Amino acid sequence: MIVRVRLQTGPRIRKARGKNRHVAAAIAALMWPAVLVAYVLGAWALFAEIQVAGAFGIQRGLFSHWQAWLAAAISIHLATLVLSRYGREGDLRLPIHIFSWISSFGSRRAAE
């Protein structure tokens, strides 16, 4: 026995730019406090290491190092900037000058 299900054709899928701009803007707005917290924790860990501030709250693990907090803060900050730019303009573009600097970093060392 063969059963055929006939479905109606729906609206055509179109490639519209910036379909989820409102979602990207909302996520970017919620990420700004995380950026601030990561920068503050990185500064606190750095100042605790050079004994300017009190003991840092996280004593063991990856996030007990200030470098991990600053790397996390910078990466979250870049992601937030990209999402907020997409939310405003509807064009998802990465900050190319930063990535070109990172990719040329190894070639500069080899030349020295």
N, C-alpha and C positions, 0 to 999 in steps of 0.2 A: 504494500500500500504506500503510495506517495502522497504526502500532504504538502501543499504549496500555500505559503502564507504571502499574501499580497499586501505590501505596505504602501501607503501613499508617499509620494515624494514631498519632502519638506523644502524649506528654503535652502538655496544654495549657500555653501560655505564660501565666504569671501575673505580674502587676505586684507584685513583692515589693520592699519598701523595704530599702535597705541590702544589696544582693546582693554587692557587691564591697568590703565594709568591710575585710576583711583585706588586700586589695591596696592600698587607700588608706592604711591604717595603715603598711604596709611602705614604700610610696613616701615617705610623710611622714617616716618614721624615717631614710630614706636622704637626704632633702633637708636635714636639720639641719646636717650638715657643710658643705654648699654655702652655706647661709645664713651660717654662721660665717666661712667663707673670704671671702665677698663683703663682709661687714662689716669684716673685718681688712684686706682690700686697699683698701677705701674709706678707712679710717682712715689707712693707710700713705700712700696717694696724697695725702690732705689734709695730713698732717703733712709730707710731702716738699715740697708746694707752699708751705707757710709756713716751710719750712726748719728744722723741728724734728727730722725724721728724715733718714736718708740718701736718696739718689736712688731714685725709684720704678722698679721693674723694667720696666715697660711704658712706652716713650718715645713711641710714635706710635700713632695710631688712636683709635677710640672709647673703648676701655677704658684710655686713658692719663689720663682725667679722673676725679676722685674723685666727681663728681656721677653719672656713669654707674654706678660701682660701688655707690654708696648706693641709687640707684634700683633696680638689679638686686637688691640685698640686701633692700630693703623688699618688692619684688614677690614674690621667692621666699619671704620670711618669711610674707607673707599667704597665698600658695598652700599653704604647709606647714601653717599654722594651720587653713585650711579643710579640707584633707585629713585632718589628725589629728582634727578635730572630727567629720568624717564617719566616720572609722574607729572612734571611740569611741561615738558616738550613732546613727549610721546616718541622719542627717538632713543633707543638703547645704544648708547655709545660708551665705550670704556675710555678712561683717561689714557690715551695712547702714549703721551710723553713719559709717563711713569713706567709703562711697560717696556718702552724702547730703551729707557735708561737701565732697567734691570737686565734686559737681554744683552746690552752692550757691556755690562759690568765685567763679565768674564773675559771678553776680548781685550779690554783695557789692561787687565792684569797680565795677560799673556804678552802684551807688547812691551811691558816694563821690564 
